[in-house]
């Protein structure tokens, strides 16, 4: 096989995989979701959290719209189900009463895929964090599961450093309310 | 003997008149009232405001009137301290059941009354200022018949004087009329609750000591109030006190503490801290000496093993903490003592020390001789303040200094770190401590110089957080900080239940040892597995402070 043929094969494979990934995406995940504290693991240091999901091709943008007293933080993590990504300023839903901080100038490596027949988005991020002993890596594995009725999103988060999973439940914000 | 002399000198300084100093052993008569929890503006506020102003006047020359608050009041100590005064100071209390009875007993302490305007919130603070200067009780108009029944005459009437005026205008008027005659080494920030509830339980102290009352804002969004506030603070003597608390409706604790620190002043709160006019007039009982439950000698050298060392610290001043709640003593706990209570509430400090278990260990704070944010203390004011703190720590037999600077933080989260310059100043000012603690929420200022570590909190226990999650959080910190030894310092927020923390400790994974904080610091000095770190100028600050004037 010559070089051009090889390239064509690779590009073709990527396209196929990309199309497959797109085809498998769950459109029900898209939109604005509002955190339900009563149904979720206690979240310290944030009063409110909206998760805004945007799907475009193989890209999945997860925007965290956070509020603490009067402080608002909006941060987006963009994944690609077709290839690994690297991202500065990766946002981690942190328990802010723990001395665990994003590493300064740290770069997070992340992957994403649609699993369970495309119903569930699974992500995995290796994110560098600063703790009192220095900088270490934390692996964060998440699954985003939309309910059959489409109105509830359950985010299950596992840390390489935590045996107890974190479970955050969101309710879909109607489109007209999301605009406001 | 030197210690005793120092205690006496502190006492005299705090109470302003040596004649007021009560011999600890002398049996004496006093009166008490039981307050309920009704501080509603439309309910119990008027009568309570009148009574605390009367208390301030009645306690001018000697301690005569003490208020006992229900156990659910924020300062849970008033009941235990009432019992302590009887038991240790031989005080024979007679209960006064009504305002009428209180006025009948103490009307001679007042020369008259001043009427505040219920329609103008700030007028109550102006009335308190007048009460201190003119020996008046503070009344709303419906209480006029009651005080007149006891022969009190009108001294001033604020009804209508400030109608429609903003707080900056009102307090400017009060400044022009009264500030010159008010105490200059202290001021009363009577803020706190706003709206339907107000809680000026500290007013007795302000009235007794002729302080200027206000609730001016430290919020830059209120430039006129802030300007007058700054003028007042600039005219307080160096190292002076701001008693009370910021207004919950105008600014934040962080803003106000930053502002007063900018002037090298110190906060002594809260606005509802009761009975200082009474408490300040008692000395320690004969023979009493503070002896802390040290677990390690000051010059000892310990060697940390490959373990996780965990220490619990309770700040927020022991009076509003978990002291009287079940479970205390079952875990090693460090308690941050409000050191200035040596001046204002010696009996309270003695009560705490008397009832301490071997697991209770007292540490100094907060940041100095009072609550202040050290990143903002002018460098030229720092040595004098910390010299006072050193002396108080010596008196209280304390070897550990706790520091907190939330000026750049956002509530209990965010940037709570110290600049390197601030850290340098502490190391210079406290050569004899065994170490420093920093933070409230988590922070990441850390250092080790000679044998004195500075360790920040790695975790803050919110009382509402489910205990299973607290255990999981701590276990995650243990996993993330994988080197051994790991020094895990935990701040226990007021109102946490010690028994529930015992359950948490049972769920911790790894070679965990819970140690007293003095042992913790000695061990942390032996093997520095933590990084050296100060506030990074590039890190975001929720509030950057005030421009110099």
Contacts between the chains, C-beta under 8 A, distances in Angstrom:
chain1	res1	chain2	res2	distance
A	41	B	469	6.6
A	42	B	464	7.5
A	42	B	465	5.4
A	42	B	466	5.6
A	42	B	469	5.3
A	44	B	462	5.6
A	44	B	465	6.1
A	45	B	412	7.6
A	45	B	413	4.5
A	68	B	410	6.2
A	68	B	411	7.0
A	68	B	413	6.6
A	69	B	410	6.5
A	69	B	411	5.5
A	71	B	410	5.0
A	71	B	414	7.9
A	71	B	542	6.6
A	95	B	469	8.0
A	95	B	473	5.9
A	96	B	413	4.1
A	96	B	414	7.8
A	96	B	441	7.3
A	96	B	442	7.8
A	97	B	412	7.1
A	97	B	413	7.0
A	97	B	441	6.1
A	97	B	442	6.3
A	97	B	459	6.4
A	97	B	460	4.2
A	97	B	461	7.5
A	97	B	462	6.0
A	97	B	465	7.5
A	97	B	473	7.4
A	98	B	442	6.2
A	98	B	458	7.3
A	98	B	459	5.8
A	98	B	473	5.5
A	98	B	476	7.1
A	98	B	477	6.1
A	99	B	442	3.8
A	99	B	443	7.1
A	99	B	444	6.0
A	99	B	456	7.0
A	99	B	457	6.9
A	99	B	458	4.2
A	99	B	459	6.7
A	99	B	477	7.2
A	100	B	476	7.7
A	100	B	477	7.3
A	100	B	480	6.4
A	101	B	444	6.9
A	104	B	536	7.3
A	104	B	538	7.7
A	129	B	480	7.1
A	130	B	444	7.2
A	131	B	458	7.7
A	131	B	477	7.2
A	131	B	480	4.7
A	131	B	481	5.3
A	132	B	444	6.7
A	132	B	446	6.4
A	132	B	456	7.5
A	132	B	458	5.6
A	132	B	481	6.0
A	132	B	486	8.0
A	132	B	487	7.5
A	132	B	530	4.7
A	132	B	531	6.8
A	133	B	480	7.9
A	133	B	481	4.5
A	133	B	482	7.4
A	133	B	483	5.3
A	133	B	486	6.8
A	133	B	529	5.6
A	133	B	530	5.8
A	133	B	531	6.8
A	134	B	531	5.4
A	136	B	480	5.7
A	136	B	482	7.3
A	138	B	480	7.0
A	159	B	476	6.5
A	161	B	476	5.0
A	161	B	479	3.9
A	161	B	480	5.1
A	162	B	472	6.1
A	162	B	475	7.1
A	162	B	476	4.3
A	162	B	479	7.1
A	163	B	472	7.2
A	163	B	475	6.9
A	163	B	509	8.0
A	164	B	468	7.2
A	164	B	469	7.5
A	164	B	472	4.0
A	164	B	475	7.9
